Amino acid sequence: ALIFEPDDPREQDAKHITYRELLTRVSRFANVLKKHGVEKGDRVTIYLPMIPQVAVAMLACARIGAIHSVVFAGFSPASLADRITDCESNYLITADEGRRAGKTVSLKDNADAAAERTSGVDHVLVVQNTGGDIGWTPGRDYWLHEELEGVDDECAPAEMDAEDPLFILYTSGSTGKPKGVLHTTAGYLVWTSMTHEYVFDLDAENDVYWCAADVGWITGHSYIVYGPMANGATQVFFEGTPTYPDASRYWQVVDKHGVTQLYTSPTAIRALIAEGDEHVEKTSRESLRLLGTVGEPINPEAWNWYHRVVGRGECPIVDTWWQTETGGIMITGLPGAVAQKPGSASLPFFGVQPALLDENGNEQEGAGEGLLAIKDSWPGQMRTVYRNHERFVETYFADFEGYYYPGDGCRRDEDDYYWITGRVDDVLNVSGHRIGTAEIESALVEHEAVAEAAVAGYPHDIKGQGIYCYVTLVAGNAPSDDLREELVEHVRTELGPIVTPDFLQFADALPKTRSGKIMRRVLRQVAADDYQDLGDTSTLADESVLDALIEDRRNRV
């Protein structure tokens, strides 16, 4: 079932876990959860690194009908606390520490800090992963290995209706408060298993599949834990990073385990391009027969490098478009069946009905550019925003009646291929991860020196989009490099390292219309150092504000 490849191969050997062994681990973990009072429908928060126990914990919840809420282990205590509070979780599963690129991260310390910021967490199961020193709260904290002693090896699966909830996974929204995307049992499993089988041309008896994602994101849920395992796949489960101990790491793993399909992000590909071809070419990669990309549109240059250098010019590439909300792949190539166009997501998967809309919601025919929408439902579609169905309807269905609107721009060519042009709302796509600008702005204005903040994305060679912050200070505070560093660190602490701002520009004021609305369009252009043609700015209350932003911009090319 799983080939666990550790962060540092010099310190640990790979571990092979069969489906029989996995079933026993899941059943025993499920019995521990039941011993602690977890019942069908309860929410269990999982805050673990990329170790086998995270998949075991998810499947143990599913086995007894509990609803898991996985929180990416790179998120801060504040982000973890927000997610615990929103889903009203009383149960938290974490580890003493996680490993990443040779360093350790104290997850238990983060979990303790999160528990202090929320109420109701009265059971914390702790995986002993590194043996590092941690704090302990008797009566609340329990070592998992001690709790596993004496539990039965078998646990009968709970009977579930097709529409019973399977999990909640939080994704960034344009309003600042993360959305608890809720997926249900049957449709989600049908969609992830079917898309995994066909898109990756799975031969379960002979393939070694590898999705190099983290289960803290939807890609890890759908194409590590649920889809591949429903199909009986053998897969690599990777704790590490693409460039540690060196930039050949991915390709060494491919050769070591005979990987046949590799599914990774354009961000990882661009980072590896920067390291040079020699790190790839000193490995064979002969086992590879299919490559995939996920998380963001891939630029043609990166696509061609991936195909030519990594795939030796022989491996088809499936560039997949989908979202946390869709549950699984929606637009994709099919290996050997669909002609490839570098940079295009290609064609809709079976049963998916995309449409191209103009800004007024009129459906366009033939080639054109506009807003991507979906005309009819599909099995893996999210069912609601947890405890906020009104927000679900408002976010995805209110803009264009009769359509699911994902918030992405799109171009369709003369061959009906779809080219995703990026987000059109206030959500950034940083290294394939969706981050709401409002979340970052809220974190900034929490600082006592900040009066107002606005955040925009800008093109980033490695991450796809970088984070550019504009900050207006409270009277009596002067801009300085020290304050800039303090604010960057404040955001990092509040939201996690993945949300670290790349640029932070102090501004006396933000460009606003006469009605008081921030003109975000021009902020995005200034952040991208593309200010020559700012379009109509006649509605600005004070155009000198914009002139000052351009003069002081930090992202000069």
C-alpha positions in Angstrom: 0.0 0.0 0.0 2.5 2.6 1.2 6.3 3.0 0.7 7.3 5.5 3.3 10.3 7.6 2.1 11.7 9.6 5.1 12.8 13.2 5.1 16.5 12.2 5.3 17.4 8.8 3.7 20.8 9.0 5.5 19.1 8.7 8.9 16.1 6.4 8.2 15.4 3.6 5.8 12.2 3.4 3.7 9.4 1.4 5.2 7.0 -0.8 3.2 3.4 -1.2 4.6 1.1 -3.7 3.0 -2.7 -3.3 2.8 -3.1 -6.0 5.5 -0.7 -4.2 7.8 -2.5 -0.9 7.1 -5.9 -2.4 7.8 -4.6 -3.6 11.2 -3.1 -0.2 12.0 -6.3 1.6 11.0 -8.5 -0.8 13.0 -6.4 -0.4 16.1 -6.3 3.4 15.8 -10.1 3.4 15.3 -10.4 1.4 18.6 -8.3 4.0 20.4 -10.6 6.7 19.1 -13.6 4.8 20.3 -12.0 4.3 23.7 -11.7 8.1 24.0 -15.4 8.5 23.2 -15.2 9.4 19.5 -18.5 8.6 17.8 -20.0 8.8 14.4 -20.4 12.4 13.3 -17.8 13.8 15.8 -15.1 16.1 14.4 -11.5 15.0 14.9 -8.7 17.5 14.1 -5.5 16.0 12.7 -2.3 18.1 12.8 0.4 15.7 11.7 3.5 15.7 9.4 3.8 13.5 6.3 4.2 10.2 8.2 2.1 7.1 7.8 0.2 7.8 11.0 -1.6 10.7 9.3 -3.1 8.4 6.7 -3.9 5.9 9.4 -5.6 8.6 11.5 -7.8 9.8 8.6 -8.8 6.2 7.7 -9.5 5.4 11.3 -11.9 8.3 11.5 -13.6 7.2 8.3 -13.9 3.6 9.6 -16.0 4.7 12.6 -17.9 7.5 10.9 -16.1 10.4 12.5 -15.4 13.5 10.4 -11.7 14.3 10.1 -10.4 17.8 9.7 -6.8 17.7 8.6 -4.8 20.9 9.2 -1.6 21.3 7.3 1.4 20.9 9.7 2.9 24.2 8.5 0.0 26.3 9.8 0.4 28.4 12.8 -1.3 27.9 16.2 -3.7 30.7 15.4 -4.7 29.0 12.1 -5.1 25.7 13.8 -7.2 27.2 16.6 -9.5 28.9 14.1 -10.2 25.5 12.4 -10.7 23.7 15.7 -13.2 26.3 16.8 -15.1 26.5 13.5 -15.8 22.7 13.4 -16.3 22.4 17.1 -13.7 19.7 17.5 -13.0 18.2 20.9 -10.3 15.8 19.7 -6.9 16.6 18.4 -4.2 14.3 17.0 -0.7 15.6 16.7 2.9 14.6 17.0 5.8 15.6 19.3 7.7 17.1 16.3 7.8 16.9 12.5 10.8 16.8 10.2 11.3 18.9 7.1 14.6 19.4 5.2 16.7 18.1 8.1 15.0 20.4 10.7 12.4 19.6 13.3 9.2 21.6 14.0 7.6 21.3 17.4 4.0 20.4 16.4 3.0 19.7 20.0 4.0 23.2 21.1 1.9 24.6 18.3 -1.0 22.3 19.3 -0.7 23.4 22.9 -0.8 27.1 21.9 -3.8 26.4 19.7 -5.6 24.7 22.5 -5.1 27.7 24.7 -6.8 29.9 22.0 -9.9 27.7 21.8 -12.2 25.8 24.1 -13.3 22.3 24.1 -10.2 20.3 23.2 -10.2 17.7 25.9 -8.4 14.8 24.2 -5.0 15.2 22.5 -3.4 12.0 21.1 0.3 12.5 20.5 2.4 10.4 18.0 6.0 9.9 19.2 7.7 10.8 16.0 11.2 12.2 16.9 11.4 11.8 20.7 11.9 15.5 21.2 11.0 17.2 24.5 7.5 18.5 24.7 5.0 20.0 27.2 2.4 17.8 28.7 -1.1 18.3 30.2 -2.1 15.3 32.3 -5.7 14.2 31.8 -5.8 15.7 28.3 -2.7 14.5 26.5 -2.1 10.8 25.7 0.7 9.0 23.9 -0.7 7.1 21.0 1.7 4.2 21.4 0.5 3.7 25.0 -3.1 3.9 24.0 -2.6 1.3 21.3 -1.5 -1.3 23.9 -4.2 -3.9 24.5 -6.7 -2.7 21.9 -8.2 -5.2 19.5 -6.8 -5.7 16.0 -10.2 -5.6 14.4 -12.8 -2.8 14.2 -16.0 -3.3 12.2 -16.6 -0.4 9.8 -19.6 1.9 10.6 -22.5 1.8 8.2 -22.6 5.0 6.3 -25.2 6.6 4.1 -24.0 7.9 0.7 -24.4 11.5 1.9 -22.9 11.1 5.4 -20.0 13.5 5.9 -16.5 12.1 5.3 -14.3 15.1 6.1 -14.0 18.8 6.4 -11.0 20.6 4.8 -10.5 24.3 5.2 -9.7 26.5 2.2 -9.0 30.2 2.0 -11.9 32.5 1.1 -11.9 36.1 -0.2 -13.7 37.2 3.0 -10.9 36.3 5.4 -12.5 33.5 7.3 -11.5 30.0 5.9 -14.3 27.9 4.5 -14.9 24.4 5.9 -15.4 22.5 2.7 -17.5 19.4 3.5 -17.2 16.3 1.4 -19.5 13.2 1.7 -18.8 9.5 1.6 -20.0 7.9 -1.6 -19.7 10.6 -4.3 -16.3 11.7 -3.2 -14.9 8.1 -3.2 -16.4 7.4 -6.7 -14.9 10.6 -8.1 -11.4 10.3 -6.6 -11.1 6.6 -7.5 -12.4 7.0 -11.0 -10.3 10.0 -11.9 -7.2 8.4 -10.3 -7.6 5.2 -12.4 -8.2 6.9 -15.7 -6.1 10.1 -15.5 -3.0 8.2 -14.3 -3.7 5.1 -16.5 -3.3 2.9 -13.4 -2.1 -0.7 -13.5 -2.5 -1.5 -9.8 -0.6 -4.8 -10.1 2.6 -3.3 -11.6 2.7 0.5 -11.0 4.4 2.4 -8.3 2.5 5.7 -8.1 3.8 8.9 -6.4 1.8 12.0 -5.6 4.4 14.3 -4.0 1.9 16.4 -2.1 1.0 16.8 1.6 -2.2 15.3 3.0 -2.8 18.7 4.7 -4.1 19.8 1.3 -6.9 18.4 -0.9 -4.4 16.8 -3.4 -3.1 14.6 -0.5 -6.6 13.7 0.5 -7.8 12.7 -3.0 -4.7 11.4 -4.6 -2.8 9.9 -1.8 -5.2 8.7 0.9 -8.6 8.0 -0.8 -8.4 7.6 -4.6 -5.2 5.5 -4.9 -6.1 3.3 -1.9 -9.6 2.7 -3.2 -7.9 1.4 -6.3 -5.4 -0.8 -4.5 -2.4 1.2 -5.7 1.1 0.9 -4.4 2.4 4.4 -3.8 5.3 6.4 -2.4 4.4 8.4 0.8 7.1 11.1 1.0 8.0 13.0 4.1 10.7 15.2 2.5 11.2 18.1 0.1 12.4 18.3 -3.5 15.8 19.7 -2.7 16.9 18.0 0.5 19.5 16.5 1.0 20.2 17.8 -2.6 18.3 18.7 -5.7 18.4 15.1 -7.0 16.1 14.0 -4.3 12.9 13.5 -6.4 14.8 11.6 -9.1 16.7 9.4 -6.6 13.3 8.4 -5.1 12.0 7.6 -8.5 14.9 5.3 -9.3 15.0 3.8 -5.8 11.4 2.7 -5.8 10.7 2.3 -9.6 8.1 5.1 -9.7 5.9 4.9 -12.8 3.7 8.0 -12.3 4.8 11.3 -10.7 2.2 13.9 -9.7 3.7 17.2 -8.5 3.3 21.0 -8.6 4.5 23.5 -11.1 6.2 25.3 -8.1 8.3 22.3 -7.4 9.1 21.9 -11.1 10.2 25.6 -11.4 12.4 25.3 -8.2 14.1 22.2 -9.7 14.7 23.9 -13.1 16.6 26.6 -11.2 18.9 24.0 -9.7 20.1 22.8 -13.1 19.6 19.8 -15.4 22.6 17.9 -14.1 20.7 16.9 -10.9 18.1 15.2 -13.1 20.4 13.8 -15.7 22.6 11.9 -13.3 19.7 9.6 -12.5 18.0 7.2 -15.0 14.2 7.7 -14.3 13.6 4.9 -16.8 10.7 3.6 -14.7 8.6 6.8 -15.3 5.9 6.5 -17.9 3.5 9.3 -17.0 3.9 12.8 -15.4 1.3 15.0 -13.8 0.9 18.6 -12.5 -1.5 20.0 -10.0 -2.3 23.2 -8.0 -1.8 26.0 -10.5 -1.5 26.5 -14.3 1.9 25.3 -15.6 3.7 27.7 -17.9 4.8 26.2 -21.2 8.5 26.6 -20.5 8.2 24.5 -17.3 6.0 22.0 -19.1 8.6 21.5 -21.8 11.4 21.1 -19.3 9.4 18.5 -17.3 8.6 16.6 -20.5 12.1 16.8 -22.1 14.4 16.6 -19.1 12.5 14.6 -16.5 10.4 12.5 -18.9 13.2 12.0 -21.4 10.7 13.3 -24.1 8.8 10.0 -23.7 6.3 10.6 -20.9 2.9 12.2 -21.5 1.9 14.9 -19.0 -1.5 15.3 -17.5 -2.0 19.0 -16.4 -5.0 18.7 -14.1 -7.4 21.5 -13.1 -9.6 21.1 -10.0 -10.1 22.5 -6.5 -10.7 21.6 -2.9 -14.3 22.2 -3.7 -14.5 19.8 -6.7 -13.0 16.9 -4.7 -11.1 15.6 -7.7 -9.9 16.3 -11.2 -12.3 18.2 -13.6 -10.2 19.2 -16.6 -7.3 17.1 -17.8 -5.5 15.3 -20.5 -5.8 11.6 -20.8 -2.5 9.8 -21.5 -2.4 8.4 -25.1 -5.9 9.6 -25.9 -5.7 13.4 -25.9 -3.2 15.4 -27.9 -1.0 17.5 -25.6 -0.6 21.3 -25.7 2.0 22.6 -23.2 0.3 24.9 -20.6 -3.3 23.8 -21.4 -5.4 21.9 -18.9 -6.8 20.2 -22.0 -10.4 18.8 -22.0 -13.1 18.1 -19.4 -13.1 14.7 -17.7 -16.0 12.4 -18.3 -19.3 14.0 -17.4 -17.9 17.4 -16.6 -19.7 20.2 -18.4 -17.6 23.4 -18.4 -18.8 26.7 -19.8 -17.1 30.0 -20.7 -19.0 33.0 -19.5 -18.6 36.7 -20.0 -18.9 39.1 -17.0 -22.7 39.3 -17.4 -23.1 35.5 -17.3 -23.7 35.0 -21.0 -22.4 31.7 -22.2 -19.8 32.0 -25.0 -19.5 29.6 -27.9 -16.3 28.5 -29.6 -12.9 30.1 -29.0 -12.8 32.9 -26.5 -11.7 34.1 -23.1 -13.8 34.7 -20.0 -14.8 33.1 -16.7 -14.8 29.3 -16.2 -18.1 27.8 -14.9 -19.5 24.3 -14.6 -23.0 23.7 -15.9 -24.0 20.6 -14.0 -23.1 18.6 -10.9 -20.6 15.7 -10.5 -20.2 13.1 -7.8 -17.2 14.6 -6.0 -18.7 18.1 -5.6 -18.6 19.6 -2.1 -22.0 19.6 -0.4 -21.8 22.6 1.8 -19.6 25.0 3.8 -19.6 23.4 7.3 -22.3 25.2 9.5 -22.7 27.9 6.8 -24.8 26.7 3.8 -25.7 30.3 3.0 -22.0 31.1 2.4 -21.8 28.0 0.2 -24.6 29.2 -2.0 -23.3 32.8 -2.0 -19.7 31.9 -2.9 -20.3 29.4 -5.7 -23.8 29.8 -7.1 -24.9 33.4 -6.6 -22.7 35.1 -9.2 -24.2 33.2 -12.1 -27.5 31.5 -11.6 -27.5 27.9 -12.8 -23.7 27.5 -12.8 -21.0 26.5 -10.3 -18.5 29.4 -10.4 -15.0 28.4 -9.2 -13.5 31.9 -9.4 -11.0 31.2 -12.2 -10.5 32.9 -15.5 -10.1 30.8 -18.6 -9.4 30.8 -22.3 -10.8 28.2 -24.7 -9.0 27.7 -28.0 -10.3 26.6 -31.4 -9.9 22.9 -30.5 -12.0 23.4 -27.4 -9.0 23.0 -25.1 -9.1 25.0 -21.8 -6.3 27.2 -20.6 -6.7 28.4 -17.0 -5.6 32.0 -16.6 -5.7 32.2 -12.8 -7.9 33.5 -10.0 -10.2 36.5 -10.6 -11.1 37.0 -6.9 -9.1 38.1 -3.9 -7.5 34.7 -3.4 -3.8 34.1 -4.1 -2.3 30.9 -5.5 1.1 30.7 -3.8 3.0 27.5 -4.5 -0.3 25.8 -5.4 -1.9 26.8 -2.1 -4.9 29.1 -2.0 -4.4 32.0 0.4 -7.1 34.7 1.0 -5.8 38.2 0.9 -8.2 39.1 3.6 -6.6 36.6 6.0 -3.2 38.3 5.5 -4.7 41.8 5.8 -6.5 40.8 9.0 -3.2 39.5 10.5 -1.4 42.7 9.6 -4.0 45.1 11.1 -3.9 43.1 14.4 -0.5 44.6 14.9 -0.6 47.7 17.0 1.4 49.8 14.6 -0.8 49.1 11.5 -3.9 51.2 10.7 -4.8 49.7 7.3 -3.4 47.0 5.0 -4.0 45.7 1.5 -2.5 42.6 -0.1 -2.0 41.7 -3.7 -0.4 38.9 -5.7 2.4 39.4 -8.2 4.1 37.0 -10.7 6.8 35.0 -8.9 9.3 32.8 -10.9 9.2 29.9 -8.4 5.9 30.2 -6.5 3.7 31.3 -9.3 2.4 34.2 -7.2 4.2 36.1 -4.5 2.6 38.1 -1.6 2.9 41.9 -1.8 1.6 43.9 1.2 0.8 47.6 1.4 0.7 48.9 5.0 -0.5 52.3 6.4 0.8 52.9 9.9 -1.0 54.3 12.9 0.0 57.9 13.6 3.2 58.1 15.7 4.8 55.1 14.0 7.5 55.6 11.5 8.4 53.3 8.6 11.7 51.4 9.2 13.4 48.2 8.1 13.1 46.8 11.6 9.3 47.4 11.6 9.0 45.8 8.2 10.8 42.7 9.4 8.6 42.7 12.5 5.4 42.8 10.5 6.6 40.1 8.1 7.4 37.9 11.1 4.0 38.7 12.7 2.2 37.4 9.6 4.4 34.4 9.5 3.6 33.7 13.2 -0.1 34.2 12.9 -0.7 32.3 9.6 2.3 30.0 9.1 5.5 30.1 7.1 3.8 29.5 3.8 2.1 32.9 4.1 5.3 34.9 4.7 5.1 38.1 2.7 7.7 38.6 -0.1 7.4 42.4 -0.2 6.0 44.9 2.3 5.6 48.5 1.3 4.7 51.3 3.7 2.3 53.8 2.3 0.9 57.1 3.7 -2.5 56.1 2.2 -4.1 53.4 -0.1 -5.7 54.2 -3.4 -9.4 54.5 -2.9 -12.4 55.4 -4.9 -14.6 58.3 -3.9 -16.9 55.8 -2.3 -14.0 54.6 -0.1 -13.4 51.3 -1.8 -9.7 50.2 -2.3 -8.9 50.0 -6.0 -7.2 46.6 -5.8 -6.7 46.4 -9.6 -4.0 49.1 -9.5 -2.4 47.6 -6.4 -2.0 44.3 -8.3 -0.4 46.2 -11.2 2.0 48.1 -9.0 2.9 44.9 -7.2 3.8 43.4 -10.5 5.8 46.4 -11.5 3.4 46.9 -14.4 2.1 50.4 -14.0 2.5 52.0 -17.4 -1.1 51.4 -18.4 -3.3 51.5 -15.3 -6.6 52.0 -17.2 -9.3 54.3 -15.9 -8.3 55.8 -12.6 -10.7 58.7 -12.7 -12.8 57.4 -9.8 -9.8 57.7 -7.4 -10.4 60.2 -4.6 -6.7 61.2 -4.7 -4.5 60.2 -7.6 -1.4 61.4 -5.8 -1.7 58.4 -3.5 -1.2 56.1 -6.6 1.8 58.2 -7.7 3.5 57.8 -4.3 2.9 54.0 -4.4 4.6 53.7 -7.8 7.5 55.9 -6.7 8.1 53.8 -3.6 7.4 50.3 -5.1 9.7 47.5 -3.9 9.3 45.0 -6.7 11.3 46.9 -9.3 12.4 44.7 -12.3 
